[in-house]
Amino acid sequence: MYSTTWCGYCRRLKLQLDQAGIAYDEVDIERDPEAAAYVESVNGGNQTVPTVRFADGTALTNPPFVVVAEKVADLAA
């Protein structure tokens, strides 16, 4: 998950993922220029977070928890 330290949507999604026991790696786009460039590349040039990149290479921007959970379950199946 690509995020920033100040993003409320990121904090909420991380809390929900933690509560559900869904593992994730977090990358702060303000500290990692390559991560920021990736986020821009999938968001029309914008640094919109949270952006979640999945093992299959797809990405979702500011997704609801239920959508992330479903995608993770589908990839695990």
C-alpha positions in Angstrom: 0.0 0.0 0.0 1.3 3.4 -1.0 0.5 6.1 1.6 1.7 9.2 3.4 2.0 9.8 7.2 -0.8 12.4 7.2 -3.4 10.6 5.1 -6.6 9.8 7.1 -7.9 7.4 4.4 -4.6 5.5 4.6 -4.8 5.2 8.4 -8.3 3.9 8.2 -7.5 1.3 5.6 -4.4 0.2 7.5 -6.4 -0.2 10.7 -9.1 -2.3 8.9 -6.4 -4.5 7.3 -4.7 -5.0 10.6 -8.0 -5.9 12.3 -8.7 -8.4 9.6 -5.2 -9.9 9.7 -4.4 -9.0 6.1 -0.7 -8.5 5.7 0.6 -5.6 3.6 3.7 -3.6 3.0 3.5 0.2 3.4 5.5 2.6 1.3 5.5 6.3 2.1 5.5 8.1 -1.2 6.9 11.2 0.4 10.1 9.3 1.3 10.4 7.2 -1.9 10.5 9.0 -5.2 10.1 5.8 -7.2 7.0 4.9 -5.2 5.6 8.4 -5.9 6.3 8.0 -9.6 4.5 4.7 -9.6 1.4 6.2 -7.8 1.4 9.0 -10.4 1.6 6.5 -13.2 -1.6 4.7 -12.1 -3.5 7.8 -11.1 -3.3 10.1 -14.0 -0.3 12.0 -12.7 -1.7 12.5 -9.3 -0.2 11.3 -6.0 -3.5 9.9 -4.7 -3.2 7.6 -1.7 -3.9 5.1 -0.5 -3.0 3.3 -3.7 -3.0 -0.5 -3.2 -0.9 -2.6 -5.6 -1.7 -6.3 -5.6 0.4 -9.4 -6.3 -1.1 -9.7 -9.8 0.1 -6.2 -10.7 -3.3 -4.5 -10.6 -3.8 -1.4 -8.4 -6.8 0.3 -6.8 -6.9 3.9 -5.6 -8.6 4.8 -2.3 -10.5 1.5 -2.3 -13.0 0.5 0.3 -11.8 -2.2 2.7 -14.3 -4.7 1.5 -13.0 -4.4 -2.1 -9.4 -4.9 -0.9 -10.4 -7.9 1.2 -12.3 -9.5 -1.7 -9.3 -9.0 -4.1 -6.9 -10.5 -1.6 -9.2 -13.5 -1.1 -9.5 -13.9 -4.9 -5.8 -13.9 -5.3 -5.3 -16.4 -2.5 -7.8 -18.9 -4.1 
